[in-house]
Amino acid sequence: MDEKSTVTEPKTHGLPKLPASTIWMINFGFLGVQMAFTLQSSQMSRIFQTIGADPNNLGWFFILPPLAGLIVQPIIGYYSDRTWAPKLGGRRLPYLALGTLIAIIVMCLLPNSGSFGFGFASVTALVFGAVTVALLDVSSNIAMQPFKMMVGDMVNDDQKSYAYGIQSFLSNGGAVLAAIFPFLFTATGIANTAKKGVVPQSVVISFYVGAALLLITSLFTILRVHEYDPQTYAKYHGISEDANSTGGNWFSLLKKAPKVFWTVSLVQFFCWVAFQYLWTYSAGAIADNVWNTTNAASSGYQAAGNWYGVLSAVQSIAAVVWSYVLAKVPNNHHKLGYSLSLGIGALGFLSIFFVHSQSLLIVSYVFVGMAWAAMNTYPLTMVTNALNGEHMGTYLGLFNGSICLPQIVASLASFALFPLLGGLQANMFILAGIVMALGALSVGLIKETYKE
């Protein structure tokens, strides 16, 4: 795949200009999918420590989601490139429907890991939790990938930043709702504590409501979006109808990938290592720094878990606002917006180690949210602008490796780094801040390219 470097504005493909309402519908189900991911990322550490997991072993559980994504998303991309099932919605939508169905079932099982009488810290309870987490991430990845692909399939370059901006807005909107559910349900009188080894009802009901909203939002996209048939897709992208029919050898495609695919992947590596530690250690670090407890069964720890949910919502609101700012950045200043956002995020990570005030942590997570906005806006825009439509789904599935591999590396490294840094969860944020700063610096290696 040849690439052409230019410093001028990108040229529009043969893809037509879409109404704003269509772009919104293409992305609308992402609201529900992100709720599933947010409930998992914000509550997983809390769930596992509640049912008896050792903090030093949390990395094992946090390996499962990125491992699932690493395997599933390229497969979904590969097969959906070759799929055309008009009775089931098209090429990407059938996979969205399948992923949504499985995710809804698993979301009702995961928070009940401690409710089946397995016993506190029992192998059975921990294995059940691990299996349901893996299934939730497999299904969420199946449901999530079609949204990224449909933007690449149907939206021209002039509207692409807008489309991914809407996707980021809906993603963060779903994250806000999901993150504050336990806090809100506790405020309405639902129990936020339970007997030892059992996940509180405030968390269980949060997952139930998230599952219902995932179904509703996904149905909007499935019922309202009409994908291009193979002939129309080929015409709009200027490729032959059989260009995607063979699927493409993954190793061959990676060898032909545009250079920006690899330089953005390097930036992604640093960013996702940092965020893996955020998700793994936030609840425990906040409980220790603010509530002065490491006892997962205590009311203080469960309060810290709720507050981390609120802070996750703060992070997502900050990301929504900052995404709007980034959308105004001209194409030739993408790198400045990207690097600046990641640098601010690095300060946010570092500050979490030092802050012992519940309210002051809001500032830390606002900074983290600004980095999150850039991570959800720039990488996909830069990579899809350099692709010509051939094997779009496969390429985006492979690009997901730049998200999943860093998380796996971070989790494996944590087994050595966590005890090396004193066995305190707050200490991991010093490391996360340094890694995110490296990500900000590595943005300078990116050279954006556009396909004619």
C-alpha positions as CSV (number, residue, x, y, z in Angstrom):
1,M,0.0,0.0,0.0
2,D,1.7,3.2,-1.2
3,E,1.4,6.3,0.8
4,K,1.8,9.9,-0.1
5,S,3.1,12.4,2.4
6,T,1.8,16.0,2.2
7,V,1.6,19.0,4.5
8,T,-1.6,20.3,2.8
9,E,-5.2,19.6,3.9
10,P,-6.4,16.1,3.1
11,K,-8.5,15.6,-0.1
12,T,-12.0,14.2,0.2
13,H,-12.5,10.6,-1.0
14,G,-15.4,9.7,-3.3
15,L,-17.5,9.2,-0.2
16,P,-20.5,11.4,-0.1
17,K,-21.1,14.0,2.6
18,L,-23.4,12.5,5.2
19,P,-26.1,14.3,7.2
20,A,-25.2,14.9,10.8
21,S,-28.1,12.7,11.9
22,T,-26.6,9.7,10.1
23,I,-23.2,10.2,11.6
24,W,-24.9,10.4,15.1
25,M,-26.8,7.2,14.4
26,I,-23.6,5.4,13.2
27,N,-22.1,6.1,16.6
28,F,-25.1,6.1,18.9
29,G,-24.7,2.5,20.2
30,F,-21.2,3.4,21.3
31,L,-22.8,5.1,24.3
32,G,-24.0,1.7,25.6
33,V,-20.8,-0.2,24.7
34,Q,-18.7,2.3,26.6
35,M,-20.9,1.9,29.6
36,A,-20.1,-1.8,29.6
37,F,-16.3,-1.0,29.4
38,T,-16.5,1.7,32.0
39,L,-18.4,-0.4,34.5
40,Q,-15.8,-3.1,34.0
41,S,-12.7,-0.8,34.2
42,S,-14.0,1.3,37.2
43,Q,-15.5,-1.5,39.2
44,M,-13.3,-4.5,38.3
45,S,-10.6,-3.9,40.9
46,R,-13.2,-3.3,43.5
47,I,-15.1,-6.5,42.6
48,F,-12.1,-8.7,42.7
49,Q,-10.7,-7.2,45.9
50,T,-14.2,-7.5,47.5
51,I,-14.3,-11.3,46.6
52,G,-10.8,-11.8,48.0
53,A,-8.1,-11.1,45.4
54,D,-4.7,-10.1,46.6
55,P,-3.7,-6.6,45.3
56,N,-0.4,-8.0,44.2
57,N,-2.2,-10.4,41.9
58,L,-4.6,-7.9,40.3
59,G,-2.5,-7.9,37.2
60,W,-3.6,-11.4,36.3
61,F,-7.2,-10.3,36.1
62,F,-6.4,-7.1,34.2
63,I,-4.5,-9.1,31.5
64,L,-7.8,-10.8,30.4
65,P,-9.6,-7.8,28.9
66,P,-6.7,-6.6,26.6
67,L,-5.9,-10.2,25.7
68,A,-9.4,-10.7,24.6
69,G,-9.3,-7.5,22.5
70,L,-6.0,-8.4,20.9
71,I,-7.5,-11.7,19.7
72,V,-11.0,-10.7,18.9
73,Q,-10.8,-7.3,17.1
74,P,-8.5,-8.4,14.2
75,I,-10.8,-11.5,13.7
76,I,-13.9,-9.3,13.6
77,G,-12.2,-6.9,11.3
78,Y,-11.0,-9.7,9.0
79,Y,-14.4,-11.4,8.7
80,S,-16.5,-8.3,8.6
81,D,-14.5,-7.0,5.7
82,R,-15.7,-10.1,3.8
83,T,-19.2,-10.2,5.2
84,W,-22.3,-9.0,3.3
85,A,-25.5,-10.1,5.0
86,P,-28.2,-7.6,4.0
87,K,-31.0,-9.4,5.9
88,L,-28.9,-9.0,9.1
89,G,-28.0,-5.4,8.5
90,G,-24.8,-5.4,6.3
91,R,-21.2,-6.2,7.0
92,R,-20.5,-4.7,10.5
93,L,-23.9,-4.6,12.1
94,P,-24.4,-8.4,12.5
95,Y,-21.3,-8.4,14.7
96,L,-22.6,-5.5,16.7
97,A,-25.8,-7.5,17.4
98,L,-23.9,-10.6,18.4
99,G,-21.6,-8.8,20.7
100,T,-24.4,-6.8,22.3
101,L,-26.4,-10.0,23.1
102,I,-23.5,-11.8,24.8
103,A,-22.4,-8.6,26.7
104,I,-25.8,-8.2,28.2
105,I,-25.8,-11.7,29.6
106,V,-22.3,-11.5,31.0
107,M,-23.0,-8.0,32.6
108,C,-25.7,-9.7,34.7
109,L,-23.3,-12.4,35.9
110,L,-20.0,-10.5,36.7
111,P,-21.1,-8.5,39.7
112,N,-22.7,-11.6,41.2
113,S,-19.3,-13.4,41.4
114,G,-19.4,-13.4,45.2
115,S,-23.1,-14.2,45.5
116,F,-23.1,-17.9,44.6
117,G,-21.8,-19.2,47.9
118,F,-18.2,-19.9,46.6
119,G,-16.7,-18.3,49.7
120,F,-14.3,-15.4,50.3
121,A,-11.1,-15.6,48.4
122,S,-12.0,-19.1,47.1
123,V,-10.4,-20.2,43.8
124,T,-13.9,-20.9,42.4
125,A,-15.1,-17.4,43.0
126,L,-12.0,-15.8,41.5
127,V,-12.0,-18.1,38.5
128,F,-15.7,-17.4,37.9
129,G,-15.0,-13.7,38.1
130,A,-12.1,-14.0,35.7
131,V,-14.1,-16.0,33.2
132,T,-17.0,-13.6,33.2
133,V,-14.5,-10.6,32.8
134,A,-13.0,-12.4,29.8
135,L,-16.4,-13.0,28.3
136,L,-17.5,-9.5,28.9
137,D,-14.4,-8.1,27.2
138,V,-14.7,-10.5,24.2
139,S,-18.4,-9.5,23.7
140,S,-17.7,-5.8,24.2
141,N,-14.9,-5.9,21.7
142,I,-17.2,-7.6,19.2
143,A,-19.8,-4.9,19.8
144,M,-17.3,-2.0,19.8
145,Q,-15.2,-2.7,16.7
146,P,-18.1,-2.1,14.2
147,F,-18.5,1.5,15.2
148,K,-14.9,2.3,14.4
149,M,-15.1,0.5,11.1
150,M,-18.4,2.1,10.0
151,V,-16.8,5.6,10.4
152,G,-13.9,4.4,8.2
153,D,-16.4,2.8,5.7
154,M,-18.9,5.5,5.4
155,V,-17.5,8.9,6.4
156,N,-15.3,11.0,4.1
157,D,-12.0,12.7,5.3
158,D,-13.6,16.1,5.7
159,Q,-16.2,14.7,8.2
160,K,-14.0,12.1,9.8
161,S,-12.7,14.2,12.7
162,Y,-16.3,15.3,13.4
163,A,-17.5,11.7,13.3
164,Y,-14.8,10.5,15.7
165,G,-15.5,13.5,17.8
166,I,-19.1,12.4,18.1
167,Q,-17.9,8.9,18.9
168,S,-15.7,10.3,21.7
169,F,-18.6,12.5,23.0
170,L,-21.0,9.5,23.2
171,S,-18.2,7.3,24.6
172,N,-17.5,9.7,27.4
173,G,-21.2,10.4,27.9
174,G,-21.7,6.7,28.5
175,A,-18.7,6.5,30.7
176,V,-20.0,9.4,32.9
177,L,-23.4,7.6,33.4
178,A,-21.8,4.2,34.1
179,A,-19.2,5.6,36.5
180,I,-21.6,7.5,38.7
181,F,-24.2,4.7,38.9
182,P,-22.9,3.2,42.2
183,F,-22.6,6.6,43.8
184,L,-26.2,7.5,42.7
185,F,-27.7,4.2,43.7
186,T,-26.0,4.4,47.1
187,A,-27.5,7.9,47.6
188,T,-31.0,6.6,46.9
189,G,-30.6,4.1,49.8
190,I,-29.4,1.0,48.0
191,A,-26.8,-0.9,50.1
192,N,-23.2,0.0,49.4
193,T,-21.8,-2.7,51.7
194,A,-22.5,-6.4,51.9
195,K,-21.3,-9.4,53.9
196,K,-17.6,-10.4,53.4
197,G,-16.9,-11.6,49.9
198,V,-20.2,-10.3,48.4
199,V,-20.3,-7.4,45.9
200,P,-22.7,-4.6,47.2
201,Q,-26.1,-4.2,45.5
202,S,-25.2,-0.7,44.4
203,V,-22.6,-2.2,42.1
204,V,-24.8,-5.2,41.0
205,I,-27.7,-2.9,40.0
206,S,-25.3,-0.6,38.2
207,F,-24.4,-3.5,35.9
208,Y,-28.1,-4.4,35.3
209,V,-29.0,-0.8,34.3
210,G,-25.9,-0.6,32.1
211,A,-26.9,-3.8,30.3
212,A,-30.4,-2.4,29.6
213,L,-29.0,0.8,28.2
214,L,-26.5,-1.2,26.1
215,L,-29.4,-3.0,24.5
216,I,-31.4,0.2,23.8
217,T,-28.6,2.3,22.3
218,S,-27.3,-0.6,20.1
219,L,-30.8,-1.1,18.7
220,F,-30.8,2.5,17.6
221,T,-27.7,2.0,15.5
222,I,-28.8,-1.5,14.2
223,L,-32.2,-0.3,13.1
224,R,-31.3,3.2,11.8
225,V,-28.0,2.7,9.9
226,H,-27.9,1.3,6.4
227,E,-24.4,0.2,5.4
228,Y,-23.1,0.4,1.8
229,D,-23.4,-2.7,-0.3
230,P,-20.1,-4.1,-1.8
231,Q,-20.6,-2.4,-5.1
232,T,-21.3,1.0,-3.6
233,Y,-18.5,0.7,-1.1
234,A,-16.0,-0.2,-3.9
235,K,-17.2,2.8,-6.0
236,Y,-16.9,5.3,-3.2
237,H,-13.5,4.1,-2.1
238,G,-12.1,3.8,-5.6
239,I,-11.2,0.1,-5.2
240,S,-12.3,-3.1,-7.0
241,E,-15.2,-5.1,-5.7
242,D,-13.0,-8.1,-4.9
243,A,-10.4,-6.0,-3.0
244,N,-11.6,-7.2,0.3
245,S,-12.9,-10.6,-0.7
246,T,-9.7,-12.5,0.2
247,G,-9.5,-10.9,3.6
248,G,-5.7,-10.3,3.3
249,N,-2.9,-11.9,5.2
250,W,-2.3,-10.2,8.5
251,F,1.5,-10.2,8.3
252,S,1.5,-9.0,4.7
253,L,-0.9,-6.2,5.6
254,L,1.2,-5.1,8.5
255,K,4.3,-5.0,6.3
256,K,2.4,-2.7,3.9
257,A,0.9,-0.6,6.6
258,P,1.6,3.2,6.3
259,K,4.4,4.5,8.5
260,V,1.9,6.5,10.6
261,F,0.3,3.2,11.7
262,W,3.6,2.4,13.5
263,T,4.5,5.8,14.9
264,V,1.0,6.3,16.4
265,S,1.2,2.8,17.8
266,L,4.4,3.8,19.7
267,V,2.5,6.7,21.3
268,Q,-0.3,4.4,22.1
269,F,2.0,2.0,23.9
270,F,3.0,4.6,26.5
271,C,-0.6,5.9,26.9
272,W,-2.2,2.6,27.4
273,V,0.4,1.4,29.9
274,A,-0.4,4.4,32.0
275,F,-4.2,3.9,31.8
276,Q,-3.9,0.2,32.7
277,Y,-2.3,1.2,36.0
278,L,-5.0,3.8,36.5
279,W,-7.8,1.2,36.2
280,T,-5.9,-1.4,38.2
281,Y,-4.8,0.7,41.2
282,S,-7.1,3.8,41.5
283,A,-9.6,2.3,43.9
284,G,-7.0,1.0,46.2
285,A,-4.8,4.1,46.0
286,I,-7.8,6.4,46.8
287,A,-8.8,4.2,49.7
288,D,-5.3,4.2,51.2
289,N,-4.5,7.9,50.5
290,V,-7.9,9.4,51.4
291,W,-9.8,6.9,53.6
292,N,-6.6,5.4,55.2
293,T,-7.7,1.8,54.7
294,T,-6.6,-1.2,52.7
295,N,-9.4,-3.4,53.9
296,A,-11.6,-4.2,50.9
297,A,-14.5,-5.2,53.2
298,S,-14.6,-1.9,55.1
299,S,-17.1,0.9,54.5
300,G,-14.2,3.2,53.8
301,Y,-12.9,1.1,51.0
302,Q,-16.4,0.8,49.4
303,A,-16.8,4.6,49.8
304,A,-13.5,5.0,47.9
305,G,-14.8,2.7,45.2
306,N,-17.8,4.9,44.8
307,W,-15.7,8.0,44.7
308,Y,-13.5,6.5,42.1
309,G,-16.6,6.0,40.0
310,V,-17.4,9.8,40.5
311,L,-13.8,10.6,39.5
312,S,-14.2,8.4,36.4
313,A,-17.2,10.5,35.5
314,V,-15.2,13.7,36.1
315,Q,-12.5,12.3,33.8
316,S,-15.1,11.6,31.1
317,I,-16.8,15.0,31.4
318,A,-13.4,16.6,31.1
319,A,-12.8,14.5,28.0
320,V,-16.1,15.6,26.5
321,V,-15.2,19.3,27.0
322,W,-11.6,18.9,25.8
323,S,-12.8,16.8,22.8
324,Y,-14.8,19.9,21.7
325,V,-11.6,22.0,22.0
326,L,-9.5,19.5,20.1
327,A,-12.2,19.4,17.3
328,K,-11.4,23.1,16.6
329,V,-7.7,22.4,16.2
330,P,-6.7,22.6,12.5
331,N,-5.4,19.5,10.7
332,N,-1.9,20.9,10.6
333,H,-1.8,21.3,14.4
334,H,-3.0,17.8,15.3
335,K,0.3,16.9,16.8
336,L,0.4,19.9,19.0
337,G,-3.0,19.1,20.4
338,Y,-2.1,15.5,20.9
339,S,1.2,16.1,22.6
340,L,-0.1,18.9,24.9
341,S,-3.0,16.8,26.0
342,L,-0.8,13.8,26.9
343,G,1.6,16.1,28.8
344,I,-1.3,17.5,30.9
345,G,-2.4,13.9,31.5
346,A,1.0,13.0,32.8
347,L,0.7,15.7,35.4
348,G,-2.7,14.3,36.4
349,F,-1.2,10.8,36.9
350,L,1.7,12.1,39.0
351,S,-0.6,14.2,41.2
352,I,-2.7,11.2,42.2
353,F,0.3,10.0,44.2
354,F,0.6,13.2,46.2
355,V,-3.0,14.1,46.7
356,H,-4.7,13.0,50.0
357,S,-7.8,15.2,49.6
358,Q,-11.0,13.7,48.2
359,S,-12.1,17.0,46.5
360,L,-8.6,17.8,45.1
361,L,-8.5,14.5,43.3
362,I,-11.1,16.1,40.9
363,V,-8.3,18.2,39.4
364,S,-6.1,15.2,38.9
365,Y,-8.8,13.3,37.0
366,V,-9.7,16.4,34.9
367,F,-6.1,16.4,33.7
368,V,-6.3,12.6,33.0
369,G,-9.5,13.2,31.1
370,M,-7.8,15.6,28.8
371,A,-5.3,13.0,27.8
372,W,-8.1,10.5,27.4
373,A,-9.9,12.9,24.9
374,A,-6.8,13.0,22.7
375,M,-6.3,9.3,22.8
376,N,-9.9,8.8,21.6
377,T,-9.6,11.5,18.8
378,Y,-6.3,11.5,17.1
379,P,-5.0,7.9,16.7
380,L,-8.0,6.6,14.6
381,T,-8.2,9.9,12.6
382,M,-4.5,9.7,11.7
383,V,-4.5,6.0,10.8
384,T,-7.8,5.9,8.8
385,N,-6.7,9.1,6.8
386,A,-3.7,7.1,5.6
387,L,-5.8,4.0,4.5
388,N,-7.6,3.8,1.2
389,G,-10.5,1.5,2.2
390,E,-8.9,-1.9,1.3
391,H,-9.1,-4.2,4.3
392,M,-10.3,-1.3,6.5
393,G,-11.7,-3.5,9.2
394,T,-8.7,-5.8,9.3
395,Y,-6.3,-2.8,9.6
396,L,-8.4,-1.3,12.4
397,G,-8.6,-4.6,14.1
398,L,-4.8,-5.0,13.9
399,F,-4.3,-1.4,15.1
400,N,-6.2,-2.4,18.2
401,G,-3.1,-4.3,19.1
402,S,-1.6,-0.9,19.9
403,I,-4.2,-0.7,22.7
404,C,-4.2,-4.3,23.9
405,L,-0.5,-5.2,23.9
406,P,0.6,-2.3,26.1
407,Q,-2.0,-3.3,28.7
408,I,-0.8,-6.9,28.7
409,V,2.8,-5.7,29.1
410,A,1.8,-3.4,31.9
411,S,0.0,-6.1,33.8
412,L,2.8,-8.6,33.4
413,A,5.4,-6.0,34.4
414,S,3.3,-5.1,37.5
415,F,4.2,-8.4,39.2
416,A,7.8,-7.1,39.4
417,L,7.1,-3.4,39.6
418,F,4.4,-3.4,42.3
419,P,6.6,-5.0,45.0
420,L,9.6,-3.1,43.8
421,L,7.7,0.2,44.4
422,G,6.9,-0.8,48.0
423,G,3.7,-2.7,47.5
424,L,1.6,0.4,47.7
425,Q,-1.0,1.1,45.0
426,A,-0.5,4.8,45.1
427,N,3.2,4.4,44.1
428,M,2.2,3.0,40.7
429,F,1.0,6.5,39.7
430,I,4.5,7.9,39.8
431,L,5.4,5.3,37.2
432,A,2.2,5.9,35.2
433,G,3.0,9.6,35.1
434,I,6.5,9.1,33.7
435,V,5.3,6.7,31.1
436,M,2.5,9.1,29.9
437,A,5.2,11.9,29.7
438,L,7.2,9.6,27.3
439,G,4.0,9.3,25.2
440,A,3.7,13.1,24.9
441,L,7.3,13.3,23.8
442,S,7.0,10.5,21.2
443,V,4.2,12.4,19.4
444,G,7.0,14.3,17.7
445,L,7.9,11.1,15.7
446,I,4.5,11.1,13.9
447,K,4.3,12.4,10.3
448,E,0.7,12.5,9.1
449,T,-0.1,11.2,5.6
450,Y,-3.3,11.1,3.5
451,K,-4.4,8.8,0.8
452,E,-5.4,10.3,-2.6
